[in-house]
């Protein structure tokens, strides 16, 4: 019997914060560029690559793409609430808690958008 499809989310992470959490073996707890989960209350995510590219274009143009990574997150492994909330005329997923390392199933460079 085939496995059920996995619901995934995407999160744009500063490479240094992701690497620090991974090396320390602790859950990732950064919301967005320069803002922690504790400060924001949730972690910003994208539902798909198109949303992630839009976020990159709008909020990350001053950041070298080499300093960023795109995390693919398995929602079933989160152990935290995910809410899809409106922003800029779209629904964006927000994770209300830290991301356990095993929930990150892929880490890759951010797509080039510019």
C-alpha positions in Angstrom: 0.0 0.0 0.0 1.4 3.4 -1.0 2.1 6.0 1.7 -0.4 8.9 2.0 0.7 12.1 0.3 2.6 14.4 2.6 1.4 17.9 3.2 4.4 20.2 3.0 5.1 23.9 3.6 8.0 26.0 2.5 10.0 28.3 4.8 12.7 30.8 3.7 15.4 30.6 6.3 18.6 32.6 6.9 21.3 29.9 6.3 23.2 30.8 9.5 20.1 30.4 11.7 19.1 27.1 10.1 22.7 25.7 10.4 22.9 26.9 14.0 19.7 25.0 15.0 20.8 21.9 13.0 24.3 21.8 14.5 22.9 22.3 18.1 20.2 19.7 17.5 17.4 22.0 18.6 14.1 23.0 17.0 14.3 25.9 14.5 12.6 29.0 15.9 13.0 31.9 13.5 9.9 33.5 12.0 11.3 35.6 9.2 14.2 37.8 8.2 15.8 38.8 11.5 12.7 38.1 13.6 12.4 35.1 16.0 9.4 33.0 16.7 9.2 34.5 20.2 9.0 38.0 18.8 6.5 37.3 16.0 4.4 34.5 17.6 4.5 32.2 14.6 6.8 31.1 11.7 6.0 32.5 8.3 5.7 29.9 5.5 4.6 29.6 2.0 2.1 27.0 0.6 4.0 26.5 -2.6 7.0 27.6 -4.7 5.0 30.4 -6.3 4.3 32.0 -2.9 7.9 31.5 -1.8 9.1 33.3 -4.9 6.7 36.2 -4.3 8.0 36.5 -0.7 11.6 36.5 -1.9 10.8 39.2 -4.5 9.0 41.4 -1.9 11.0 41.0 1.3 14.4 39.5 0.5 15.8 41.5 -2.4 18.6 43.0 -0.2 19.7 39.5 1.0 22.3 37.5 -1.0 20.5 34.3 -2.1 23.6 32.3 -0.9 22.7 33.4 2.6 19.3 31.8 2.4 17.9 28.3 2.2 14.4 26.9 1.4 13.2 24.5 4.0 10.5 21.9 3.0 8.5 21.0 6.1 6.4 17.9 6.7 3.3 19.2 8.4 2.6 15.8 10.0 5.9 15.9 11.9 5.4 19.4 13.3 3.5 19.0 16.5 2.4 22.6 16.3 -0.7 24.3 15.0 -0.7 25.5 11.4 -3.1 28.3 10.4 -3.7 29.6 6.9 -4.1 33.3 7.4 -4.7 36.2 4.9 -2.0 38.5 3.9 -1.6 40.5 0.7 -4.8 39.0 -0.8 -3.6 35.4 -0.3 -3.7 32.8 2.4 -0.3 32.1 3.9 0.5 29.2 6.3 1.8 30.2 9.7 3.3 27.7 12.2 2.5 28.4 15.8 5.5 26.8 17.4 9.1 25.8 16.6 10.0 23.4 13.8 11.5 20.2 15.1 14.5 19.1 13.0 12.9 15.8 11.8 10.0 17.9 10.3 12.4 19.4 7.8 12.5 16.9 5.0 14.5 19.0 2.4 16.9 21.9 2.5 17.8 23.5 -0.8 18.9 26.9 -2.2 16.2 29.5 -2.7 14.9 29.8 -6.2 16.4 32.7 -8.2 13.8 35.3 -8.7 15.8 38.3 -9.9 
